[in-house]
Amino acid sequence: MAKKQEECPAGAPLWMVTFSDLVTLLLTFFVLLLSMATMDKVKFDEAKQSLEQAFGFHSFSTTSRYTVPVMPSAPKSKFAPIPQPSAAKYYKRIKTDIEMTKISDKVEVIKRDDNTIVLRINDAVLFEPGKATLNPASYPLLRKIADIVRPLPMTMRIEGHTDNTPIAGKKITNWDLSVARAISVMRFYNRGKLFSLDRMSAVGYGDTRPIAPNDSPENKEKNRRVDFVLHPDIMSANAKAAPPIPL
């Protein structure tokens, strides 16, 4: 008698059910990992396509709408930055030159905090009392100052100052006198071509900027002065330091 053939049970095979459960758990696990990660649209689409391919869901490839931005690199300069000149580097040189030329007893060298150097001369060295015409005896002194300053990349502002004593017997004021004296020095330098005119300026302050109270003859003598205010010329220094630009 022939053995009766066993019939296959209805439904999916048992191994397929187990496999489906495993795949579902894996999918849930990866979805959980993805939810805890930082969402990146580009990476998300790549992960999505990877999962679709793993489970047999094929889609038509499309051109990605996302591109990696390329940041432009900083332009490379052929020239190094030019350091700005400072009056401190010229202070010692000017002071040494004045001492070597033996005029330190007539010229006071002052370094200010605003990047300027002041050469201070008492008015009695340059002018007769109440006058704006240069004393010829002061010509050598002015020439030496020009020779010291001229090689340096600096501009020079000539300032005239007086005390507060009114000028007797004249209709001009202290301010008029201070302006005339500053211009007189500037004219001397320009006439003798000792200093370039485009590097000079002249100004008079009268008695408005004293360095000591006008309460004694000694202090008033200090206030009657001519200041040569030197400031680094940035344009001139850069023109000397900068290399030529190739054509």
C-alpha positions in Angstrom: 0.0 0.0 0.0 1.6 3.4 -1.1 2.6 5.9 1.6 0.3 8.9 1.6 2.1 12.1 0.5 2.2 14.8 3.2 0.6 18.0 2.2 2.3 21.4 2.7 0.8 23.5 5.4 -1.0 26.6 4.2 0.6 30.1 4.4 4.2 31.2 4.3 7.0 29.0 5.4 8.1 29.3 9.0 11.6 30.5 8.1 10.2 33.3 6.0 8.2 34.6 9.0 11.3 34.6 11.1 13.3 36.3 8.4 10.6 39.0 8.0 10.6 39.7 11.7 14.4 40.0 11.7 14.4 42.5 8.8 11.6 44.5 10.4 13.6 44.8 13.6 16.7 45.8 11.7 14.8 48.5 9.9 13.4 49.8 13.2 16.9 49.8 14.6 18.3 51.9 11.7 15.3 54.2 11.8 15.9 54.8 15.5 19.6 55.5 14.9 18.7 57.9 12.1 16.2 59.8 14.4 18.9 60.3 17.0 21.5 61.5 14.5 21.7 65.1 13.2 19.4 65.4 10.2 21.3 66.2 7.0 19.2 66.3 3.8 22.0 65.0 1.6 23.0 62.2 3.9 19.3 61.3 4.6 18.7 60.9 0.8 21.8 58.7 0.5 20.7 56.5 3.4 17.2 56.3 2.0 18.5 55.1 -1.4 20.7 52.6 0.3 17.8 51.1 2.2 15.6 51.0 -0.8 18.3 49.1 -2.8 18.8 46.7 0.2 15.1 45.8 0.2 14.8 45.6 -3.6 13.0 48.9 -4.2 14.6 50.3 -7.3 13.9 53.9 -8.3 15.0 55.9 -11.2 18.2 57.7 -10.6 17.9 61.4 -10.7 20.5 64.1 -10.7 21.1 65.3 -7.2 19.9 68.7 -6.4 22.5 69.2 -3.8 26.1 70.3 -4.4 28.9 70.6 -2.0 29.7 74.3 -1.7 33.2 75.3 -2.6 34.5 78.2 -0.6 36.8 80.4 -2.5 40.3 80.5 -1.2 41.8 83.8 0.0 43.7 85.6 -2.6 47.5 85.2 -2.3 49.3 88.4 -2.2 52.8 88.7 -3.7 53.7 91.4 -1.3 54.0 91.4 2.5 52.1 94.1 4.4 54.1 97.3 4.8 54.6 98.2 8.5 53.5 101.7 9.4 56.4 104.0 10.3 56.7 105.1 13.9 58.3 108.2 15.3 60.0 106.2 18.1 62.4 104.7 15.6 63.5 108.2 14.5 63.6 109.8 18.0 67.0 108.4 19.0 68.5 109.2 15.6 67.4 112.8 15.7 68.5 113.2 19.3 72.0 111.7 18.5 72.4 113.9 15.4 71.5 117.1 17.4 74.1 116.2 20.0 76.7 115.4 17.4 76.2 118.7 15.7 76.5 120.5 19.0 73.1 122.3 18.9 71.5 120.5 21.9 71.9 123.6 24.0 69.6 125.5 21.6 67.2 122.7 20.5 65.2 120.6 22.8 64.0 117.2 21.5 60.7 116.0 22.8 58.9 112.8 22.0 55.1 112.9 22.4 52.6 110.1 22.8 50.8 111.0 19.6 53.6 109.6 17.4 55.2 113.0 17.0 58.6 114.5 17.8 59.0 118.2 18.7 62.2 120.2 18.2 61.7 123.3 20.4 63.7 126.5 20.0 63.4 129.6 22.2 62.3 132.6 20.2 65.3 134.6 21.3 67.5 132.3 19.3 65.7 133.1 16.0 64.1 136.6 16.4 64.6 140.0 17.9 61.9 140.9 20.6 58.6 141.7 18.9 59.9 141.0 15.4 59.1 138.4 12.8 62.3 138.7 10.7 64.8 135.9 11.2 68.1 136.8 12.9 70.9 136.0 10.4 72.8 134.4 13.2 70.1 131.7 13.3 70.7 130.6 9.7 73.3 127.9 10.5 71.1 126.4 13.2 68.1 126.2 10.9 70.2 124.6 8.2 71.4 122.0 10.6 67.9 121.1 11.6 66.9 120.8 7.9 69.9 118.5 7.2 68.8 116.3 10.1 65.2 116.0 9.3 65.3 116.0 5.5 66.5 112.4 5.0 63.8 111.0 7.2 60.3 110.2 5.9 58.7 112.8 8.1 56.6 116.0 7.6 57.3 119.2 9.5 54.8 121.6 11.0 56.4 124.9 12.1 54.4 126.4 15.1 54.8 129.9 16.4 54.0 130.6 20.1 54.2 133.7 22.3 53.4 134.6 25.9 50.3 136.7 26.9 52.1 140.1 27.1 50.7 142.6 24.6 53.1 143.9 22.0 53.9 147.5 22.9 53.7 150.2 20.3 52.4 148.0 17.5 48.9 147.2 16.2 49.6 143.5 15.7 48.5 140.9 18.2 50.5 138.0 19.7 48.7 135.7 17.3 49.8 137.8 14.3 53.3 137.7 15.5 53.3 133.9 16.0 51.9 133.3 12.5 54.4 135.7 10.9 57.3 134.0 12.7 56.2 130.5 11.6 55.9 131.7 8.0 59.3 133.4 8.1 61.0 130.1 9.0 59.1 128.2 6.3 60.0 130.9 3.8 63.6 130.6 4.7 63.6 126.8 4.1 61.7 127.2 0.8 63.9 130.0 -0.5 67.1 128.1 0.2 65.6 124.7 -1.0 66.5 123.2 2.3 63.2 121.4 2.8 60.5 120.4 0.4 57.5 122.7 0.4 55.1 119.8 0.2 56.5 118.4 3.5 56.1 121.7 5.4 53.3 123.7 7.0 53.2 126.8 9.2 50.8 127.7 11.9 50.6 130.3 14.7 48.9 129.8 18.1 49.8 133.1 19.8 49.5 132.6 23.6 46.8 129.9 23.4 49.1 127.0 24.0 51.5 127.8 26.8 53.7 125.1 28.3 54.0 127.0 31.6 51.8 129.5 33.4 52.4 133.1 32.3 53.0 134.2 35.8 56.7 134.9 35.8 59.4 136.2 33.4 61.0 132.8 33.4 57.7 131.0 32.4 56.9 133.6 29.8 60.3 133.1 28.2 59.5 129.3 28.0 56.2 130.1 26.2 57.9 132.3 23.6 59.1 129.6 21.3 59.1 128.0 17.8 58.2 124.3 17.7 59.1 122.0 14.8 56.5 119.2 15.0 57.7 116.1 13.1 55.3 113.4 12.1 56.0 110.2 10.1 55.0 110.6 6.5 53.1 107.4 5.8 52.9 108.0 2.0 56.6 108.7 1.7 57.6 105.7 3.8 55.4 103.3 1.9 56.6 104.6 -1.4 60.2 103.8 -0.4 59.4 100.4 1.2 56.9 99.0 -1.4 58.5 97.0 -4.3 57.6 98.0 -7.8 54.4 96.4 -9.2 55.3 94.2 -12.2 53.5 95.2 -15.5 
